[in-house]
Amino acid sequence: MTATDEQTAAQADAPSDSVTGGISRKGLSVGTVGLLGAIVMGISCIAPAYTFTAGVGPTASAVGTQVPAVLLVGFIPMLLVAFGYRELNREMPDSGTSFTWATRAFGPWIGWMAGWGLIAATILVLSNLAGIAVDFLFLLISQISQNPSVADLASNPFINVGVCLLFMLGATWISYRDMQTSQKLQYVLVGFQLVVLLVFAVVAIVRGASGDAFDPTRFDIQWFDPFAISSVGALVTGLSLSIFMFWGWDVTLTMNEETKDPERTPGRAATTTVITIISVYLLLTIGMIMFAGVGTGALGLGNEGIQENVFFALSGPIMGPLAFLVSLAVLTSSASSLQSTFVSPARTLLAMGHYGALPPKFASVSPRFFTPGYATVVAAVVASAFYAIMRLVSDTVLWDTIAALGIMICFYYGITAFACVWYFRKQWFDSARNVFFTFLFPLIGGIILFGIFVLSLVESWTPGATGSGSQIGGVGLVFILGVSVILLGVVVMIVQYFRSPGFFRGETLTMAAPESLRRR
């Protein structure tokens, strides 16, 4: 029997796709992702090489040597929310994740907005990842050819957009095909990325400890003390950046209908991914501080001139002739994440179409590859158009939109955490395990994210507090963009209600009644 025949047989054995108020399968390839594959996809989506080089500089400028403390504080809500995701997945393994779970817990309106938050955040990140891949492609060519002028080609908007669209096209093609193709590619890209990052961190630590460094800084356990951060504003800025640096692990849950042992594998992959990432980040942070310090000197992490790309600035001084490997790692990080990030919006759009929250066309699954083909193409077209327009019109608006991502991430992660708490309310005290994993952990994680969401809105209201400092009428552009994306979701939701009200009446995906919740 061929692989295609096996998939067809699996689909035939799957529950009917007719929706009767409960969750149902959507025709995706069943049992094609194992635990290791899910973890690799999760790490790939986070893109540690790219997110770290983009986030460590601004974080260091805000909190100095307390970067490890901020990372740990940002890690805590991510881990607590991951536990909530795991419990919801055990009960309802569905590719709609936040959308489906929030609908089952709170009803269609909140569920729809949770889905919108995930889709908006991931599509905006897709455009950013493609742009970063372009920048590092030309930087890598410049390093290898020893011709600095090659790197300047990325600043030409037409060349930049053209190459960006080629990256997007390649990622779309891979994402459209079966999950086996995606996994095989990710094993290579993620493996290479992690090896280079670990070598970079170890070399930086050794050279910092020996004094052979730009600004040798002795390791201090106080770097892990969050109470040593100078102000609440600095803490909020650092937390928003650190949450962005962790975001993406939930892709492991979005693949739940395609994983082996879907009730347990996605949750295990999510927690393993988050723990792996914090370990890598802390090692890198310690190495960079020990080697370069947090001052504003030429290579200091507080130097605004290097904060957009810290790896590129430090790779030569730390790695010497092997510096090009660091640029290659960031390039592969952004390119691999570009492909894996397609998984979340495509499958959320698929689920929303399947349950009638979006037009039925979004529920289309490729009969050959068993992937959400239509949703994948739509996500690619929207992300490509957004990047092309913003890159040609205004870099400021593009980067401020990306700066608003922290608001979107806290928005839908927080809703999902609270959905876990509310959905399992009849089971909180069935066991000690339930007290922690269905009540306390997701509740605390949700409260922390909600607090960061509110504080981020307050901080971004003031021009210059976050992003480029642009403003409209005295209000920070980051605030305007973040709120506008949420309000746009409300408008689209209302339009969809009038076009197809069945979902909003609870006819296709019902809110779970308390008396119907099974006890464990």
TALIN-V358397 format. One record per residue. N is the residue number from 0. RES is the residue in one letter. PHI is phi as a letter, one per 20 degrees, with the letter a starting at -180 (999 if undefined). BURIAL is 1 if it has 9 or more other C-alpha atoms within 8 Angstrom, else 0. D_CENTER is the distance of its C-alpha to the mean C-alpha in Angstrom with 1 decimal. Layout:
# TALIN-V358397
N;RES;PHI;BURIAL;D_CENTER + N;RES;PHI;BURIAL;D_CENTER
This chain:
# TALIN-V358397
0;M;999;0;37.3 + 1;T;f;0;34.7 + 2;A;f;0;30.9 + 3;T;f;0;31.0 + 4;D;f;0;33.8 + 5;E;f;1;32.0 + 6;Q;f;1;29.0 + 7;T;f;0;31.5 + 8;A;f;0;33.3 + 9;A;f;1;30.1 + 10;Q;f;1;29.5 + 11;A;f;0;33.1 + 12;D;e;0;32.9 + 13;A;f;0;29.8 + 14;P;f;0;30.4 + 15;S;f;0;31.4 + 16;D;e;0;28.9 + 17;S;f;0;31.1 + 18;V;e;1;29.5 + 19;T;c;0;31.7 + 20;G;o;1;29.7 + 21;G;d;0;27.8 + 22;I;f;1;24.8 + 23;S;b;1;25.7 + 24;R;f;1;24.4 + 25;K;c;1;23.6 + 26;G;n;0;25.0 + 27;L;f;1;22.0 + 28;S;f;1;23.1 + 29;V;e;1;23.9 + 30;G;m;1;23.6 + 31;T;d;1;22.2 + 32;V;c;1;19.3 + 33;G;e;1;20.4 + 34;L;f;1;19.0 + 35;L;f;0;18.6 + 36;G;f;1;17.1 + 37;A;f;1;14.4 + 38;I;f;1;13.7 + 39;V;f;1;13.7 + 40;M;f;1;11.3 + 41;G;f;1;8.8 + 42;I;f;1;9.7 + 43;S;g;1;9.6 + 44;C;f;1;6.1 + 45;I;f;1;5.3 + 46;A;l;1;8.4 + 47;P;g;1;10.4 + 48;A;f;1;13.3 + 49;Y;f;1;11.8 + 50;T;f;1;9.7 + 51;F;f;1;12.7 + 52;T;f;1;15.3 + 53;A;e;1;13.9 + 54;G;d;1;13.5 + 55;V;f;1;16.4 + 56;G;f;1;19.1 + 57;P;g;1;18.4 + 58;T;f;1;17.9 + 59;A;f;1;21.1 + 60;S;f;1;23.0 + 61;A;e;1;22.2 + 62;V;c;1;23.0 + 63;G;m;1;24.9 + 64;T;f;1;25.3 + 65;Q;e;1;23.4 + 66;V;g;1;20.0 + 67;P;g;1;20.0 + 68;A;f;1;20.9 + 69;V;f;1;18.1 + 70;L;f;1;15.6 + 71;L;f;1;17.4 + 72;V;f;1;17.5 + 73;G;f;1;13.8 + 74;F;f;1;13.5 + 75;I;g;1;16.1 + 76;P;f;1;14.4 + 77;M;f;1;11.3 + 78;L;f;1;14.0 + 79;L;f;1;16.2 + 80;V;f;1;13.8 + 81;A;f;1;12.9 + 82;F;f;1;16.7 + 83;G;f;1;16.9 + 84;Y;g;1;14.6 + 85;R;f;1;16.8 + 86;E;f;1;19.9 + 87;L;f;1;19.0 + 88;N;f;1;18.2 + 89;R;g;1;21.6 + 90;E;e;0;23.3 + 91;M;c;1;21.6 + 92;P;f;1;19.7 + 93;D;b;1;18.6 + 94;S;f;1;16.0 + 95;G;f;1;15.7 + 96;T;k;1;14.1 + 97;S;g;1;13.6 + 98;F;f;1;16.1 + 99;T;f;1;18.6 + 100;W;f;1;18.6 + 101;A;f;1;18.9 + 102;T;f;1;21.6 + 103;R;f;1;23.4 + 104;A;e;1;23.3 + 105;F;d;1;23.9 + 106;G;o;1;25.0 + 107;P;f;1;24.0 + 108;W;f;1;23.5 + 109;I;f;1;20.9 + 110;G;f;1;19.3 + 111;W;f;1;19.2 + 112;M;f;1;17.5 + 113;A;f;1;14.8 + 114;G;f;1;14.2 + 115;W;f;1;14.5 + 116;G;g;1;11.9 + 117;L;f;1;9.2 + 118;I;f;1;10.9 + 119;A;f;1;11.4 + 120;A;f;1;8.0 + 121;T;f;1;6.8 + 122;I;f;1;10.3 + 123;L;f;1;10.4 + 124;V;f;1;7.7 + 125;L;g;1;9.8 + 126;S;f;1;12.8 + 127;N;f;1;11.7 + 128;L;f;1;10.9 + 129;A;f;1;14.3 + 130;G;f;1;16.0 + 131;I;f;1;15.0 + 132;A;g;1;16.2 + 133;V;f;1;19.4 + 134;D;g;1;20.0 + 135;F;f;1;19.8 + 136;L;f;1;21.9 + 137;F;f;1;24.7 + 138;L;f;1;24.3 + 139;L;f;1;24.7 + 140;I;f;1;27.7 + 141;S;f;1;29.1 + 142;Q;f;1;29.0 + 143;I;f;0;30.6 + 144;S;e;0;33.2 + 145;Q;l;0;33.8 + 146;N;c;1;33.9 + 147;P;g;0;32.0 + 148;S;f;0;32.7 + 149;V;f;1;30.4 + 150;A;f;1;27.3 + 151;D;f;1;28.7 + 152;L;f;1;28.4 + 153;A;f;1;24.7 + 154;S;e;0;25.9 + 155;N;f;0;28.0 + 156;P;f;1;26.1 + 157;F;f;0;27.7 + 158;I;f;1;27.0 + 159;N;g;1;23.4 + 160;V;f;1;22.7 + 161;G;f;0;24.8 + 162;V;f;1;23.0 + 163;C;g;1;19.6 + 164;L;f;1;20.8 + 165;L;f;0;22.0 + 166;F;g;1;18.7 + 167;M;f;1;17.2 + 168;L;f;1;20.3 + 169;G;f;0;20.0 + 170;A;f;1;16.4 + 171;T;f;1;17.5 + 172;W;f;0;20.6 + 173;I;f;1;18.9 + 174;S;f;1;16.5 + 175;Y;f;1;19.7 + 176;R;f;1;21.5 + 177;D;f;1;21.5 + 178;M;f;1;18.9 + 179;Q;f;0;21.4 + 180;T;f;1;21.1 + 181;S;f;1;17.4 + 182;Q;f;1;17.8 + 183;K;g;0;20.7 + 184;L;f;0;19.0 + 185;Q;f;1;16.0 + 186;Y;g;1;18.5 + 187;V;f;0;20.1 + 188;L;f;1;17.3 + 189;V;f;1;15.4 + 190;G;g;1;18.8 + 191;F;f;1;20.0 + 192;Q;g;1;17.1 + 193;L;f;0;17.5 + 194;V;f;0;21.2 + 195;V;f;1;21.3 + 196;L;f;1;19.2 + 197;L;f;1;21.4 + 198;V;f;0;24.5 + 199;F;g;1;23.6 + 200;A;f;1;23.0 + 201;V;f;1;26.3 + 202;V;f;1;28.3 + 203;A;f;1;27.2 + 204;I;f;1;28.2 + 205;V;f;0;31.5 + 206;R;f;1;32.4 + 207;G;f;1;31.6 + 208;A;f;1;33.7 + 209;S;e;0;36.5 + 210;G;n;0;36.6 + 211;D;e;0;36.0 + 212;A;b;1;33.2 + 213;F;f;0;32.8 + 214;D;c;1;32.7 + 215;P;g;1;33.3 + 216;T;c;1;31.8 + 217;R;f;0;32.9 + 218;F;f;0;30.3 + 219;D;c;0;30.6 + 220;I;f;0;29.3 + 221;Q;f;0;29.2 + 222;W;f;1;25.9 + 223;F;e;1;24.3 + 224;D;e;1;26.1 + 225;P;f;1;24.1 + 226;F;f;0;27.4 + 227;A;e;0;28.4 + 228;I;f;1;26.0 + 229;S;f;0;28.3 + 230;S;b;0;27.1 + 231;V;f;0;24.9 + 232;G;f;0;23.6 + 233;A;f;1;22.6 + 234;L;f;1;20.9 + 235;V;f;1;18.9 + 236;T;f;1;17.9 + 237;G;f;1;16.9 + 238;L;f;1;15.0 + 239;S;f;1;13.0 + 240;L;f;1;12.2 + 241;S;f;1;11.6 + 242;I;f;1;9.1 + 243;F;f;1;7.0 + 244;M;f;1;7.9 + 245;F;e;1;6.8 + 246;W;f;1;3.5 + 247;G;p;1;2.5 + 248;W;f;1;6.3 + 249;D;f;1;7.4 + 250;V;f;1;7.8 + 251;T;f;1;10.9 + 252;L;e;1;12.3 + 253;T;f;1;12.0 + 254;M;e;1;14.2 + 255;N;g;1;16.7 + 256;E;f;1;19.5 + 257;E;d;1;19.5 + 258;T;e;1;19.5 + 259;K;f;1;22.7 + 260;D;l;0;23.6 + 261;P;f;1;20.9 + 262;E;f;1;21.9 + 263;R;d;1;21.1 + 264;T;g;1;19.2 + 265;P;g;1;15.7 + 266;G;f;1;16.1 + 267;R;f;1;17.5 + 268;A;f;1;14.7 + 269;A;f;1;12.1 + 270;T;f;1;14.3 + 271;T;f;1;15.3 + 272;T;f;1;11.9 + 273;V;f;1;11.4 + 274;I;f;1;15.0 + 275;T;f;0;14.9 + 276;I;f;1;12.3 + 277;I;f;1;14.2 + 278;S;f;0;17.4 + 279;V;f;1;16.5 + 280;Y;f;1;15.4 + 281;L;f;1;18.6 + 282;L;f;1;20.7 + 283;L;f;1;19.5 + 284;T;f;1;20.0 + 285;I;g;1;23.4 + 286;G;f;1;24.4 + 287;M;f;1;23.6 + 288;I;f;1;25.4 + 289;M;f;1;28.3 + 290;F;e;1;28.7 + 291;A;d;1;28.1 + 292;G;m;1;28.3 + 293;V;d;1;26.7 + 294;G;f;0;29.5 + 295;T;d;1;29.7 + 296;G;f;0;31.7 + 297;A;g;0;31.0 + 298;L;d;1;28.4 + 299;G;f;1;27.6 + 300;L;f;1;24.0 + 301;G;e;1;25.4 + 302;N;f;1;26.5 + 303;E;f;1;24.8 + 304;G;f;0;25.9 + 305;I;d;1;23.6 + 306;Q;f;1;20.5 + 307;E;f;1;18.7 + 308;N;b;1;19.1 + 309;V;f;1;20.3 + 310;F;g;1;20.3 + 311;F;f;1;22.5 + 312;A;f;1;24.9 + 313;L;e;1;25.2 + 314;S;f;1;25.1 + 315;G;f;1;28.7 + 316;P;g;0;30.2 + 317;I;e;1;28.6 + 318;M;e;1;28.6 + 319;G;m;0;31.5 + 320;P;f;0;32.2 + 321;L;e;0;29.1 + 322;A;f;1;26.9 + 323;F;f;1;26.0 + 324;L;f;0;24.1 + 325;V;f;1;21.5 + 326;S;f;1;21.0 + 327;L;f;1;20.9 + 328;A;f;1;18.2 + 329;V;f;1;16.0 + 330;L;f;1;17.0 + 331;T;f;1;16.3 + 332;S;f;1;12.8 + 333;S;f;1;11.9 + 334;A;f;1;14.0 + 335;S;f;1;12.8 + 336;S;f;1;9.1 + 337;L;g;1;10.6 + 338;Q;f;1;12.3 + 339;S;f;1;10.0 + 340;T;f;1;7.4 + 341;F;g;1;10.7 + 342;V;g;1;11.0 + 343;S;f;1;9.2 + 344;P;f;1;10.9 + 345;A;f;1;14.0 + 346;R;f;1;14.6 + 347;T;f;1;14.0 + 348;L;f;1;16.4 + 349;L;g;1;18.6 + 350;A;f;1;18.9 + 351;M;f;1;19.7 + 352;G;f;1;22.3 + 353;H;f;1;23.7 + 354;Y;e;1;24.4 + 355;G;n;1;25.7 + 356;A;e;1;23.2 + 357;L;c;1;22.9 + 358;P;g;1;25.6 + 359;P;g;1;26.5 + 360;K;g;0;25.8 + 361;F;f;1;22.0 + 362;A;e;1;23.2 + 363;S;f;1;24.6 + 364;V;c;1;23.9 + 365;S;f;1;25.2 + 366;P;f;0;28.5 + 367;R;e;0;28.2 + 368;F;d;1;24.7 + 369;F;l;1;23.8 + 370;T;c;1;20.4 + 371;P;f;1;19.5 + 372;G;g;1;21.1 + 373;Y;f;1;21.7 + 374;A;f;1;18.3 + 375;T;f;1;16.8 + 376;V;f;1;19.4 + 377;V;f;0;18.9 + 378;A;g;1;15.2 + 379;A;f;1;16.3 + 380;V;f;0;19.3 + 381;V;f;1;17.6 + 382;A;f;1;15.0 + 383;S;f;1;17.9 + 384;A;f;0;20.3 + 385;F;f;1;18.2 + 386;Y;f;1;17.7 + 387;A;f;1;21.3 + 388;I;f;0;22.8 + 389;M;f;1;21.0 + 390;R;f;1;21.6 + 391;L;e;1;25.3 + 392;V;e;0;25.8 + 393;S;a;0;24.1 + 394;D;f;1;21.7 + 395;T;f;0;21.7 + 396;V;f;1;20.4 + 397;L;f;1;17.6 + 398;W;f;1;16.4 + 399;D;f;1;17.1 + 400;T;f;1;15.1 + 401;I;f;1;12.0 + 402;A;f;1;13.3 + 403;A;f;1;13.3 + 404;L;f;1;9.6 + 405;G;g;1;10.1 + 406;I;f;1;12.6 + 407;M;f;1;10.7 + 408;I;f;1;8.1 + 409;C;f;1;11.3 + 410;F;f;1;13.1 + 411;Y;e;1;11.7 + 412;Y;f;1;10.7 + 413;G;f;1;14.2 + 414;I;g;1;15.9 + 415;T;f;1;14.8 + 416;A;f;1;16.1 + 417;F;f;1;19.3 + 418;A;f;1;19.6 + 419;C;f;1;19.9 + 420;V;g;1;22.6 + 421;W;f;0;24.5 + 422;Y;f;1;24.5 + 423;F;e;1;25.9 + 424;R;g;0;28.4 + 425;K;e;1;31.4 + 426;Q;d;1;30.3 + 427;W;g;1;29.3 + 428;F;d;0;32.5 + 429;D;f;1;33.3 + 430;S;b;0;32.4 + 431;A;f;0;31.2 + 432;R;g;0;28.0 + 433;N;f;1;27.3 + 434;V;g;1;28.1 + 435;F;e;1;25.2 + 436;F;e;1;22.5 + 437;T;d;1;23.2 + 438;F;c;1;24.4 + 439;L;f;1;24.1 + 440;F;f;1;20.7 + 441;P;f;1;18.6 + 442;L;f;1;21.0 + 443;I;f;1;20.6 + 444;G;f;1;16.8 + 445;G;f;1;17.0 + 446;I;f;1;19.7 + 447;I;f;1;17.9 + 448;L;f;1;14.9 + 449;F;f;1;17.5 + 450;G;f;0;19.4 + 451;I;f;1;16.7 + 452;F;g;1;16.1 + 453;V;f;0;19.9 + 454;L;f;1;20.4 + 455;S;f;1;17.8 + 456;L;f;1;19.7 + 457;V;f;0;22.9 + 458;E;f;1;22.0 + 459;S;f;1;20.7 + 460;W;f;1;23.9 + 461;T;e;1;25.8 + 462;P;g;1;25.8 + 463;G;n;1;24.9 + 464;A;f;1;23.0 + 465;T;b;1;19.6 + 466;G;m;1;18.8 + 467;S;e;0;21.8 + 468;G;n;1;24.2 + 469;S;f;1;25.1 + 470;Q;b;1;26.6 + 471;I;c;0;28.4 + 472;G;m;0;31.3 + 473;G;n;0;30.5 + 474;V;d;1;27.0 + 475;G;g;1;23.9 + 476;L;f;1;22.1 + 477;V;f;1;18.7 + 478;F;f;1;20.1 + 479;I;f;1;21.6 + 480;L;f;1;18.6 + 481;G;f;1;16.3 + 482;V;f;0;19.3 + 483;S;f;0;20.2 + 484;V;f;1;17.0 + 485;I;f;1;17.6 + 486;L;f;0;21.3 + 487;L;f;0;20.8 + 488;G;f;1;19.2 + 489;V;f;1;22.3 + 490;V;f;0;24.6 + 491;V;f;0;23.1 + 492;M;f;1;23.3 + 493;I;f;0;26.9 + 494;V;f;0;27.8 + 495;Q;f;1;26.5 + 496;Y;f;1;28.5 + 497;F;f;0;31.7 + 498;R;f;0;31.0 + 499;S;b;1;30.2 + 500;P;f;1;30.9 + 501;G;g;1;31.0 + 502;F;f;1;27.4 + 503;F;f;1;28.0 + 504;R;e;0;31.3 + 505;G;m;1;29.8 + 506;E;e;1;31.5 + 507;T;d;1;28.6 + 508;L;b;1;26.3 + 509;T;e;1;28.1 + 510;M;f;1;27.3 + 511;A;f;1;28.3 + 512;A;f;0;31.7 + 513;P;g;0;32.2 + 514;E;f;0;35.2 + 515;S;e;0;33.4 + 516;L;f;1;30.9 + 517;R;f;0;32.1 + 518;R;e;0;32.7 + 519;R;e;0;31.7
